Amino acid sequence: MARTPVVEQRSIDRIPESERHGTARSLFFLWFAANTSITAVVTGALFVLLGNTAMWAIPAAILGNIAGAFVTSLHSVQGPRLGVPQMIQSRAQFGFHGATLPLFLALLIYLGFYATGLVLGGQAMGSLLHVSDGAGAVIFAVFSTVLAVFGYRYIHRFSHLATVLSAVAILGLLLRVLISPVGGPLFSDSSFDLPAFILGISLAASWQLTFGPYIADYSRYLPSTTPQLRTFGWTFLGSVIGGSLAMVLGALVAEMGGTAFSEHQVTYLAGLGGPFATVVLIAVLAGKLTGNTLSSYGGYMSVATILTSFTGRDRVSPRARALLICCISLAALAIALPASADFVANFTNFLLFLLYFMTPWSAINLVDYYLVRRERYDIDSLFTPTGTYGRFSGPAFLAYGLGVLCQIPFISSDLYTGPIAKAMGGAEVAWLLGIIISGGLYFVLTRRIRLTVGEEIRAEARTSAAPTPADA
């Protein structure tokens, strides 16, 4: 029996069936750990800082996580079925070279979340080791890089430990907040602000939706026979439960701590842990290490996919993998070190920016997979510009462009607020329009493909139903 290599050997190429392993249950641990990071806690805090009371921030967090995780879990299902990274599959919609656009946007997601993770992880590492936040960020970047280099198998294994630590820390902190003398008064204000409530839902949904460009990367090693409902269900449960718990904690501590929490989130949380402050810091590091590793790993695959689209190669060597991961970490660190000031406001703008550009991509990808091509792809054509999917796809770019443009009047952010958003009191609904318009338009524009696929399916059904000579 061949020994499994310690460092992952595959890159952007298809995973052969002989190398598939694991069960869908592992997805629960991975996505619970990724969603219980300190960054998710900060996202929950934004609900209160932007105008919600603690009482109404809780349902906003839960509804937003459910809405966003439903979409991303549909992406997760693609992993076992196709065995390729999520953004490689985008070549089927945008074309071999055209997929560079969503790949570049996905790379911005990875760098942005990696950088914000280094800011918060640096705080935790600095507090734990009694060094500066900057030094903590550098140390944390090294850990994230090493785990990403080891790759898929070890990322999943580490997520089991991170899940246990994160669950214990978050549930313990929630209990401590609720039984504290100020726990009851947190819910004394029941006033409802509809625009702030909708914005809270949108922030939670955007948190989940930003996992979309790489979520199938972490299910692609599962056997192709893995039931789709299990892949969907375990991803959905881990994402919703983890994200909701973290964001509810964030909303409560923001209401309770105010400026003290906003200025140094990790230190405040550790202080709430009292004698278990060290445990809280370790849990923060474990959860954030999971998220940062996903960003580093996904970032290298985006860069590798862009580079190989111009070199004609269908994979990169383990040594090149390690080099690209190191480059991604250095770029994120360069962003993180000067980015600590006014972190909450910058992170809010970042989340909303991603939401406007990635929901149209997500809609196009899912409509293509489930409604247009109905899970039928020529995998070899994903790796050649002369294949079935061509170099560029006009329908995808038209649907994507209009999906982004239609959101402009509805955008509500510090950078820009559209006229309709102003009339609605700042409520954030632009992302819903991006999904509906891009997905709907792409469906209409790909009628010829739908008809061809439908005919292929009917022909296969007729062939399978035809009597064999033995039957006759």
Secondary structure, DSSP 8 states (H G I E B T S, - for coil): -----SS----SS---GGG----TTHHHHHHHHHHTSHHHHHHHHHHHHTT--HHHHHHHHHHHHHHHHHHHHHHHTHHHHH-S-HHHHTHHHH-TTTTHHHHHHHHHHHHHHHHHHHHHHHHHHHHHHTS-HHHHHHHHHHHHHHHHHH-HHHHHHHHHHHHHHHHHHHHHHHHHHHHSTTTGGGGS-----HHHHHHHHHHHHHHHHTTTTTGGGGTTTS-TTS-HHHHHHHHHHHHHHHHHHHHHHHHHHHHHHTHHHHH-HHHHHHHHTGGGHHHHHHHHHHHHHHHHHHHHHHHHHHHHHHHHHHH--S---HHHHHHHHHHHHHHHHHHHTT--TTHHHHHHHHHHHHHHHHHHHHHHHHHIIIIISTT---GGGGG-TTSTT-S--HHHHHHHHHHHHTTGGG-BSSS-B-HHHHHTTT---HHHHHHHHHHHHHHHHTHHHHHHHHHHHHHHHHHHHS--TTT-
